[in-house]
Every structure is written in C-alpha cells, then in structure tokens.
Amino acid sequence: MGKTGYFDQVFINCPFDGEYRPIFEALVFAVHDCGFVARCALEVEDASQVRIDKIQSIIGACGLGIHDISRTELDESWQLPRFNMPLELGLFLGAKKYGTGEQRKKLALILDRAPFRYQKYCSDIAGQDIRSHGGDPVEGVKIVRDWLRNASAASGIVIPGGSVMVERYERFQRELPLMCDALRLDRDELIFNDFTTLCAEWLKVNSW
C-alpha cells in the first residue's frame, strides 16, 4: 500500500456526493485490493492552491485514471449540467496526448451508468471503450479489477477474480463499522483519507 510509482497511482475522477458514495467506495477499495493506490481531489484541502492546479498535479503523478461520467444530468438546484468529470477526463487525455515521457503512456478507464448514454452528451469520445456499471457498486468492483489486471499484466502478478474481490469488498463493508468504532471514527463522516487508511489496514490483515 506504500507504493508511489507513476503506474501504481490511480486518479479517480467521479462525483463526490452522498448518492454516489457507495460506488466511490467500491472503486477505491478495488484499486487498493489490486495493489494500487487511489488518489483524488479530496486527498488534500489547501486553500492556498487553486483547485484546478491541485487536480492537474494529481493527474500528472498518476499513470492510470478512472473517470466516471455518469452524473452529467441537470443539477436540481441550478438546472445546469455538471461538467466537472468530463473536464477532468479531458485534462487526463490531454496529458496523454500532448505530454512527454511517461505522460504519453497513461491508461484510462471511462465509466458510465448505461451503455452508449455518453453519445448523447459527449459524442467526441465515441469510439472509446466505455464501460457501464449500471449504478451497481458490485459491477464497479469487477470492472476495475479486470481493467487493473490488464494494466498490470506485464508484472506477472495474478489478481483474484472479480467475484472473489466482490466477496472481499462486502466483508470489508461489514467490518468497517467495527473498525470505525475501535478508532473512534463515525462511519458516516469518513473523509477520503480515513477511508483509504482503513482500506489499507484491512488489507494488511486480509491479504490475498
């Protein structure tokens, strides 16, 4: 879990609201269970740094990126679409296209909640291999597992199958409240760094 290499770090670009939280936690767990490190804009709160600069810095440090563009519908309050995720996907693809050295070797996984839905609002990425999780955290775990297995094929390390990883994730979720109680944390108030730390500690005890 202490890996900091370029291709060990996975940038997660997704919604951070409560409704999406179960899928977010599933993606983060799957990344760590595969032996990688999940990173996202929530990892640092620095009022002295412009948010887009922080995102660009994380993207630059990550050789891999997971981008969920499933939440581009109109915001209920403002009746405007949310384009943060497509924007960050564009930054990632731009770094791959126009960057130098390792930046040009970036690998991306693009997720949506339904097949071909993205063609209605983001037709420029037609032809990309977009995967659909159907709003199901279990499917998210399986998709991330398979993608990271292919991304790490050259290492020769065999990652447990998707069904096994789902079982591990469900067990982790059952044990998570007890872990929170032991550390005097509130399960419903976990921030990103709390959650990744708990993932790492659980995986130390429950390695595959």
Backbone torsions as a table, in degrees:
resi	resn	phi	psi	omega
1	MET	NA	-9.4	-178.2
2	GLY	-91.3	10.6	-177.7
3	LYS	-63.0	139.6	177.8
4	THR	-133.1	10.8	179.6
5	GLY	-67.3	158.8	-176.5
6	TYR	-56.0	-46.1	-177.9
7	PHE	-89.6	7.9	173.2
8	ASP	-96.1	-12.5	-173.7
9	GLN	-104.6	133.2	-176.1
10	VAL	-119.6	115.6	176.5
11	PHE	-78.5	126.4	178.0
12	ILE	-108.6	117.3	-178.9
13	ASN	-112.9	105.8	-174.3
14	CYS	-159.8	172.7	174.7
15	PRO	-67.1	153.4	179.6
16	PHE	-119.1	17.0	-178.4
17	ASP	-83.2	169.3	-176.1
18	GLY	-62.5	-34.8	-179.0
19	GLU	-64.9	-35.6	-178.0
20	TYR	-86.2	-12.5	-171.8
21	ARG	-49.1	-44.5	-179.8
22	PRO	-58.6	-38.7	178.5
23	ILE	-71.0	-41.3	178.8
24	PHE	-57.5	-47.9	-179.9
25	GLU	-63.5	-36.9	178.6
26	ALA	-64.1	-42.8	179.5
27	LEU	-63.9	-45.1	-178.9
28	VAL	-62.4	-45.5	179.5
29	PHE	-60.7	-46.4	-178.2
30	ALA	-60.5	-40.9	178.3
31	VAL	-59.2	-47.5	-178.1
32	HIS	-71.0	-36.7	-179.9
33	ASP	-67.8	-24.4	176.5
34	CYS	-82.5	-2.3	177.6
35	GLY	94.6	12.9	179.5
36	PHE	-108.2	178.0	-179.8
37	VAL	-119.6	124.5	179.1
38	ALA	-83.8	137.1	177.1
39	ARG	-134.4	149.3	177.3
40	CYS	-160.9	176.2	-175.9
41	ALA	-65.6	-15.7	-178.5
42	LEU	-80.9	-6.6	-172.3
43	GLU	-74.0	-22.1	-178.9
44	VAL	-135.9	133.2	172.4
45	GLU	-112.8	105.0	-177.0
46	ASP	-132.6	102.2	-177.2
47	ALA	-66.8	-14.8	-179.8
48	SER	-84.9	-8.6	-177.4
49	GLN	-113.1	131.4	176.9
50	VAL	-64.2	137.3	-174.3
51	ARG	-56.1	-43.8	-177.2
52	ILE	-65.0	-32.7	177.3
53	ASP	-66.5	-39.5	178.4
54	LYS	-63.1	-44.3	179.8
55	ILE	-63.0	-43.6	179.3
56	GLN	-62.7	-37.7	179.0
57	SER	-64.2	-43.2	179.2
58	ILE	-66.1	-43.4	178.2
59	ILE	-58.7	-41.7	-179.7
60	GLY	-63.8	-27.3	-177.7
61	ALA	-88.7	-10.9	-174.1
62	CYS	-108.9	127.3	176.5
63	GLY	-82.1	-15.8	-177.6
64	LEU	-125.2	148.8	-179.7
65	GLY	-146.2	134.8	174.9
66	ILE	-109.7	124.7	-174.1
67	HIS	-126.0	112.3	178.8
68	ASP	-101.1	111.6	-177.4
69	ILE	-104.3	27.8	-173.7
70	SER	-80.8	-8.4	-174.0
71	ARG	-117.7	57.8	-180.0
72	THR	-104.2	12.2	-179.2
73	GLU	-70.6	172.3	-179.2
74	LEU	-66.5	135.7	174.4
75	ASP	-68.1	135.1	-176.5
76	GLU	-62.5	-33.9	-176.8
77	SER	-79.2	-44.1	-171.9
78	TRP	-103.7	-12.4	-178.1
79	GLN	56.9	37.8	176.0
80	LEU	-127.6	148.1	179.7
81	PRO	-71.5	155.5	178.0
82	ARG	-101.2	115.5	-174.6
83	PHE	-110.3	12.4	179.7
84	ASN	-57.2	-46.2	-175.7
85	MET	-67.1	-46.0	175.0
86	PRO	-60.8	-35.4	178.5
87	LEU	-63.1	-47.5	-178.9
88	GLU	-67.9	-33.3	172.9
89	LEU	-61.4	-42.9	178.5
90	GLY	-61.9	-39.5	177.2
91	LEU	-62.3	-41.8	-179.1
92	PHE	-65.5	-47.2	179.6
93	LEU	-66.8	-33.5	177.2
94	GLY	-66.1	-39.4	177.2
95	ALA	-62.6	-38.7	178.5
96	LYS	-67.8	-41.0	-175.7
97	LYS	-74.5	-43.6	-170.7
98	TYR	-110.7	-4.1	178.8
99	GLY	-76.2	-178.4	179.3
100	THR	-123.8	164.7	176.1
101	GLY	57.8	-128.8	-176.0
102	GLU	-65.9	-23.8	-179.7
103	GLN	-58.3	-33.0	-177.8
104	ARG	-75.4	-6.7	180.0
105	LYS	-101.7	8.1	-178.9
106	LYS	-56.3	147.8	175.7
107	LEU	-122.5	137.2	-177.3
108	ALA	-125.7	142.0	170.0
109	LEU	-113.4	123.0	-179.9
110	ILE	-109.9	126.9	-177.0
111	LEU	-115.6	148.8	171.0
112	ASP	-143.7	171.0	-176.9
113	ARG	-89.6	-13.8	179.2
114	ALA	-146.7	144.2	-180.0
115	PRO	-59.4	133.7	173.3
116	PHE	67.0	3.0	177.6
117	ARG	-59.9	-36.9	-176.6
118	TYR	-60.3	-25.0	-177.7
119	GLN	-64.6	-18.8	-178.2
120	LYS	-81.4	-21.2	-175.7
121	TYR	-131.4	-9.6	-178.1
122	CYS	-146.1	60.8	-172.3
123	SER	-67.0	-16.5	-179.2
124	ASP	-64.5	-20.5	179.1
125	ILE	-99.7	13.2	173.7
126	ALA	-58.3	136.4	-176.5
127	GLY	102.4	-18.6	174.7
128	GLN	-74.2	156.9	178.5
129	ASP	-87.9	89.2	-178.2
130	ILE	-90.2	131.0	179.5
131	ARG	-103.3	142.8	-178.4
132	SER	-108.0	126.3	177.1
133	HIS	-98.7	-6.9	176.9
134	GLY	61.4	19.7	-178.2
135	GLY	74.5	14.8	-174.9
136	ASP	-108.3	116.5	178.8
137	PRO	-56.4	-37.4	179.5
138	VAL	-60.1	-44.4	178.3
139	GLU	-65.4	-35.0	177.1
140	GLY	-61.2	-42.8	177.8
141	VAL	-59.5	-47.1	-177.5
142	LYS	-64.2	-42.6	-178.8
143	ILE	-64.3	-45.6	-179.5
144	VAL	-64.8	-41.1	178.8
145	ARG	-57.9	-49.2	-177.7
146	ASP	-64.9	-40.3	-179.6
147	TRP	-65.3	-44.9	-179.3
148	LEU	-71.3	-29.0	175.0
149	ARG	-62.7	-45.3	178.2
150	ASN	-66.7	-37.2	-179.1
151	ALA	-66.8	-26.9	-177.4
152	SER	-109.2	18.1	-175.5
153	ALA	-56.9	-36.3	-176.7
154	ALA	-66.5	-21.5	-178.1
155	SER	-73.2	-21.0	-178.5
156	GLY	80.8	-0.4	179.7
157	ILE	-81.3	127.9	179.1
158	VAL	-93.8	119.6	179.2
159	ILE	-90.7	137.8	178.7
160	PRO	-52.3	151.3	-177.6
161	GLY	-64.0	166.3	-176.3
162	GLY	-59.2	-42.9	-178.8
163	SER	-64.4	-39.0	177.5
164	VAL	-65.3	-42.4	-179.4
165	MET	-66.2	-35.9	176.1
166	VAL	-62.4	-43.2	177.9
167	GLU	-60.4	-41.0	179.0
168	ARG	-65.3	-41.9	180.0
169	TYR	-64.1	-42.6	179.8
170	GLU	-65.2	-36.1	177.1
171	ARG	-68.8	-40.7	176.6
172	PHE	-58.9	-43.8	-179.7
173	GLN	-65.0	-35.5	178.0
174	ARG	-66.9	-36.3	-176.7
175	GLU	-87.9	-13.8	-176.1
176	LEU	-58.5	-44.4	178.8
177	PRO	-58.5	-37.5	178.6
178	LEU	-67.5	-39.4	176.9
179	MET	-63.0	-40.9	179.0
180	CYS	-63.4	-43.7	179.2
181	ASP	-60.1	-42.1	-178.5
182	ALA	-64.2	-30.7	-178.4
183	LEU	-101.2	7.7	179.2
184	ARG	59.2	44.3	175.8
185	LEU	-112.5	150.4	175.8
186	ASP	-93.8	121.9	-177.7
187	ARG	-53.4	-38.0	-175.5
188	ASP	-83.3	-3.9	-178.8
189	GLU	-115.6	12.6	-178.0
190	LEU	-63.8	129.1	172.4
191	ILE	-89.6	173.1	-174.9
192	PHE	-55.8	-46.4	-177.3
193	ASN	-67.8	-31.9	173.1
194	ASP	-62.0	-48.3	-175.1
195	PHE	-64.3	-44.0	-179.5
196	THR	-66.8	-35.2	176.9
197	THR	-64.8	-42.8	178.6
198	LEU	-66.1	-37.7	174.4
199	CYS	-58.4	-49.5	-177.0
200	ALA	-61.8	-42.3	-179.5
201	GLU	-67.1	-41.0	178.7
202	TRP	-63.9	-40.5	-177.9
203	LEU	-70.1	-26.6	175.3
204	LYS	-62.9	-38.7	-177.9
205	VAL	-84.4	-26.3	-174.9
206	ASN	-120.8	48.9	-179.5
207	SER	-69.3	154.5	177.5
208	TRP	-103.2	NA	NA
